[in-house]
């Protein structure tokens, strides 16, 4: 992409596409990762000024410093993450040796735009983001495709952080929903979900009700029966196998749950009645 073809962040803001301190990202398709690794700065000079003409900068910080993006000042702290668009001048002012995980990438030009802060605190998601990006860095030399998949997952986590800050689903609730979806076939307790979400049982209960209008237990039950209905209607799996696959091993209990949640017995649901 030619340098003069890349819109600056200021131009996007002037066009009303993003607000102050925000960026618009498109991640429905995987990014094109051009380079990634562990950046170490601040050992030779305390200030870096540069820009990447046609690549995004994705950073997860492990240090305290000051950052200026297109003339706007931000504070870097450990656990903060930034997404800086192509063509934008950045200035880092370090306070000593400074280490971060980074990926330089190109994002798709089409698809829905998701607006997130240019820099935000990953909070409880910082360990997960660190793990994803560390694994991506390790995989990058020998398996760029695997590294790209992990960077893509990390980008989705960053977008979720931005959605929570903008009034969308809380990141902890997102982690809880993902854990439930991945463990429908196993016994799930509310404390299990709270641990996966990284918050206390009581905090999860309050957040979950506020975000979804449901209790955790009711959501688990509904998701199990939705999945059971899909399998009953769309597969030839036996009813006992379907019951086990949604975490209800007892056939009598499964029958009662189907009647309560789906309004019919498993056989009737299968036949479309």
N, C-alpha and C positions, 0 to 999 in steps of 0.2 A: 504494500500500500504506500503510495507516495505521501511524503510528509505533509504537503499542502492539502491533502484530501482528508486529513484527520481533524474533526472539529475540536476546538479547545473546550475545556471545562467552562470557561467564561461564556463562550458562545452558546453552549447548551443551556446555561443558566439564563442568559439573556433571552433565549427562545422559549423559556418557560418549561423546559423539559425536566429540569431538576431545581430544587431549592438550594439555599445557601448550605454549604457543607455536605451536599449529597451527590451521589453518582447514580446513573441508570445503567444497570447491567442486564444482559440477556444470556441466560444459561439453560435454556430448554435443550440445547444441543451441547455436546462437550466442548470445552475450550481447546485451543491449539497451544499447547505448552511449548515455549521456545527455549526456555532455560530455567533452571531452579537449583537451589542449593542453600547453604548456610552462609550468610553474609557477615563478615567481621569488619567493623569500621571503628573509627575514633582512635586508632593506635598511632597513625602517622599525622593526621590532621583532624581538627575538631569540626570541620565544616565541609559538607559535600553539596554541590549545586549541579543538577543535571536534569535531563528529561529523556524519555524513551519515545521517539517520534510515532511509532505505530504499535506499541505494546502496552498492555495494562501491567501495573505493578501490584502484586498481592503479597503483603508482608504480615508476619506474625512476630511481634516484638518480645524481646527478653530483657529489655533495659529501659532506662529513663532517658529521655532526650526531648528536643524541641523539633517540630516539623512545620515547615511552611509550604503550603500547596497553593500555587497560583495566587500568592499574596495573602492567603488566610493562614493564621497560626493555629497549631494544635500541640497538645502535650502528649508525648509518648510515655506509656508506662508498660511494665511487663504484663502480658496477657491481652494487650490491645492489638487490633488487627486493622489494616488499612487496605483500601482498593483505590488506586489512583489511575485515572484514565490516560490514554495515549496523548502525547503532545503537550502534557502539562508540566511546567517547571516545578521541581521540588527542591527544597533545601533542608538538609538535616544538620542540626547543631548538636554534637555529641558531648557527653560529659565524661568521657573515658572510653575504654574498650566496650564496644557495643555489638551484640550478636543478634541476628534475626534469621528466621526462615523466610525464604522468598520464592516466588514464581513469577516469571515474566511470560505473559501469554496474550493470545488474541482471543477475543470473544466473538460469538456469532453476531452478524449484523442484523438478523431478523429474529422475530419472536417477541413475546411480551417483555416489556421493560420493567424491571423491578428496581425501585429506588431505595438505596441504603445510604447510611452515613459514610463519608469518605474514611472516617476512622471511628472505631467503637470498641468498647470493652467487651471481650468475649466472656467474661465472668466465669460461670461454672462450665461453659463450653470450651474454655481454653485448653484443658488437658486433652479433650477429644480432638480439637483442631491441631494441637501440637503432635499428637500421635499420627493423625492423617498425613500431615505435611512432612513429618520426619520419615515416615514409611515411603512417601512419594519421593523424597530426596534420595533415600537409599535405593529405590527401584529405578530411578531415572537413567543411570548409565546403561543398564542392561535391558530394561523393560519400560520404555517410554509410554507404552499404552497403559500399563498398570499404574504408572505414576500419574498419568493424565486422569484416570478414573478416580484416584484418591484426591487429586486437586479439585476435580469436579464436585466430589462429595463435600469437600471443605467449603467450596463456594456456596453450595446450597445451605450449609450451616451458617455461613456469614449472612446470607440473605434472610434466613430465619431470625437471626439476631436483629436485623434491621426491621423486620416485620413486627417483632415484639416491641421494639422501641417506638414504632409508629402506631401502636394500638392493635397490632395483629396478635396471633396466638403467642402466648408466652413460650420462650424457648424450652423451659422445663416441661411444659405441657406437651410440646412437640416431641421431646424425648420420651415422655410417658406414652404417648400415642404410638410412637414407633416401637417401643418395647412390647406393648400389648399386641400390636399387629404381628410381630415376629414370634410371639410365644403363645398363640391361641391354642395350640395342641397340648400345652403343658399347664400344670397347676399355676395359677397366678394369684398372688395376694397383693393387697394394697401396699404393704411394706416393701414387697419386691419391686413394684412399680416406682415407689418413692425413691428407693436406692438407685434404680436405673435413671431416674430423672435428676438425681443429685440434690434432692431437697427432703425435708422432713415429711412424715406421714401427714401431719396436720396441715402443713403448708400446701402439700399436693392436693389434699381434699378441698381446701378453700379455692386454690387456683383452678382446679379442674372444673369445679362447679361454676365458677365465674366465667371460664372460657368456653365451656361446652354446654352448660345448662344441665349436665348430667353428673351422677356420681361415678366414681371409678368403676365400682362393681356393676352398675347398670350399663356402662359403656362396654365393659368386657362381655357381659351377657349378650348385648345387642350385636356386637361384632361377631361373636361366635355363631349366633343364629343367622346373621346375614350370610356368613360364609357357608354355613350348613345348607341354607336355601339354594345358594348357587350350586353347590356340589350335588344336591338332590336333583336339581332340574337339568344340569348341564353335563353330568358325568354318569358313568355306569358303576361307580363305586358302591359297594354294599352299604346298607344303612349302618351296621355296626362300625364299619371302617370310617364312615363320615362322622359318626358320633365321636370316635376316638380322635379324629383329626381336628376336631374343634374343642378338645379337652373335656368331653363329657363321655366318659367310658361306660357309664351305666345306662343301658338302653331304656329302662323305665324313666330315668331322669331326663334322658334326651327326648323321649316321647312327650313328657310333660312340658319341657322347655319349648318344643316346637308348637305345641297347642297354645301355650301361653303367649309366645312371642310372634309366631307366624299364623296362628289361628287355625291350624290343622295338624293332623298327625304327619309324621315323616312320609308315609306312603301316599297320603293325599297331596302333600306338597309336591312329591315326585310326579304324580300323575297330573298336576296342574289344577287340581280342584281347590 
